[in-house]
C-alpha cells in the first residue's frame, strides 16, 4: 500500500501505480464477473506464476481494490472479490474493453 507521500501528484499516474501492471488489470477483469478462488485465477491467467499472483492479490488487497474472504471450512476456502472501491473502477475497465474491441475491428478492416 502506498503512503500518502508515495501517491503521485498526477491522478493518471496514481491509477497506473495502483493497477498498471498487466496481471493486476487481468485479475480485476476477472473479478468483475464474480468472486474467484486463487487456483481458478491461476488457471485462467495463463502464464502467471504463483508468486506473481500472490503478490498481485496482496497488493490489490492492501490498496483496498479487492477483498479476501476466508470461509471457516475444512479445507479452508478463500475467495477474492472486488471491493466497493474496486467496483468503482468498472467504468474504466468497460472503457478499456470498448476501446480494445474498436481497435481490433479497425485493425481487422485494414
C-alpha positions as CSV (number, residue, x, y, z in Angstrom):
1,X,0.0,0.0,0.0
2,X,1.3,3.4,-0.9
3,X,1.7,6.0,1.8
4,X,0.2,9.5,1.3
5,X,3.7,10.7,0.4
6,X,4.2,8.0,-2.3
7,X,0.9,8.8,-4.1
8,X,1.8,10.6,-7.3
9,X,0.5,14.1,-7.8
10,X,-0.9,13.2,-11.2
11,X,-4.2,11.4,-10.9
12,X,-3.4,9.3,-14.0
13,X,-0.1,8.3,-12.5
14,X,-1.9,7.3,-9.3
15,X,-4.2,5.0,-11.2
16,X,-1.4,3.5,-13.2
17,X,0.6,2.9,-9.9
18,X,-2.4,1.0,-8.4
19,X,-3.5,-1.1,-11.4
20,X,-0.9,-0.5,-14.1
21,X,0.6,-4.0,-14.2
22,X,-0.6,-6.5,-16.8
23,X,-1.5,-9.0,-14.2
24,X,-3.4,-6.7,-11.9
25,X,-5.6,-5.5,-14.7
26,X,-6.4,-9.1,-15.8
27,X,-7.2,-10.0,-12.2
28,X,-9.5,-7.1,-11.9
29,X,-11.1,-8.0,-15.2
30,X,-11.9,-11.5,-13.9
31,X,-13.2,-10.2,-10.6
32,X,-15.7,-8.0,-12.5
33,X,-17.8,-11.1,-13.2
34,X,-17.8,-12.9,-9.8
35,X,-15.6,-13.8,-6.8
36,X,-12.7,-16.1,-7.8
37,X,-10.6,-18.5,-5.8
38,X,-6.8,-18.5,-6.1
39,X,-6.5,-21.6,-8.2
40,X,-9.2,-20.5,-10.5
41,X,-7.3,-17.3,-11.2
42,X,-4.0,-19.1,-11.6
43,X,-5.6,-21.5,-14.1
44,X,-7.4,-18.7,-16.1
45,X,-4.4,-16.3,-16.2
46,X,-2.2,-18.3,-18.4
47,X,1.5,-17.6,-17.8
48,X,1.2,-16.0,-14.3
49,X,3.4,-17.6,-11.7
50,X,2.1,-18.4,-8.2
51,X,4.4,-15.8,-6.7
52,X,3.3,-13.0,-9.0
53,X,-0.4,-13.9,-8.4
54,X,0.1,-14.0,-4.7
55,X,2.0,-10.6,-4.7
56,X,-0.6,-9.0,-7.0
57,X,-3.5,-10.2,-4.9
58,X,-1.8,-9.0,-1.7
59,X,-1.1,-5.6,-3.3
60,X,-4.6,-5.2,-4.6
61,X,-6.0,-6.1,-1.1
62,X,-3.6,-3.7,0.6
63,X,-4.7,-0.9,-1.7
64,X,-8.4,-1.9,-0.9
65,X,-9.2,-2.7,-4.6
66,X,-10.2,-6.3,-3.7
67,X,-11.4,-8.1,-0.7
68,X,-10.2,-11.5,0.6
69,X,-12.8,-13.7,2.3
70,X,-11.7,-16.8,4.2
71,X,-14.5,-19.3,4.9
72,X,-14.2,-21.4,8.1
73,X,-14.4,-24.7,6.3
74,X,-12.2,-27.8,6.0
75,X,-10.3,-27.4,3.8
76,X,-10.3,-23.5,4.1
77,X,-11.9,-21.7,1.2
78,X,-10.6,-18.3,0.2
79,X,-12.4,-16.0,-2.3
80,X,-11.3,-12.8,-3.9
81,X,-13.8,-10.2,-5.0
82,X,-13.8,-6.5,-6.0
83,X,-14.3,-4.2,-3.0
84,X,-16.6,-1.2,-3.3
85,X,-13.6,0.8,-4.3
86,X,-12.7,-1.8,-6.9
87,X,-16.3,-1.7,-8.2
88,X,-15.9,2.0,-8.8
89,X,-13.2,1.1,-11.4
90,X,-15.8,-0.8,-13.5
91,X,-16.3,2.2,-15.9
92,X,-12.5,2.4,-16.5
93,X,-12.4,-1.3,-17.4
94,X,-15.6,-1.1,-19.5
95,X,-14.0,1.8,-21.5
96,X,-10.8,-0.2,-21.9
97,X,-12.8,-3.1,-23.2
98,X,-14.8,-1.0,-25.7
99,X,-11.6,0.7,-26.9
100,X,-9.9,-2.7,-27.4
101,X,-12.9,-4.0,-29.4
102,X,-12.8,-1.0,-31.6
103,X,-9.1,-1.2,-32.1
104,X,-9.3,-4.9,-33.0
105,X,-12.1,-4.1,-35.5
106,X,-10.1,-1.3,-37.0
107,X,-7.0,-3.5,-37.5
108,X,-9.1,-6.3,-39.0
109,X,-10.6,-3.9,-41.5
110,X,-7.1,-2.7,-42.7
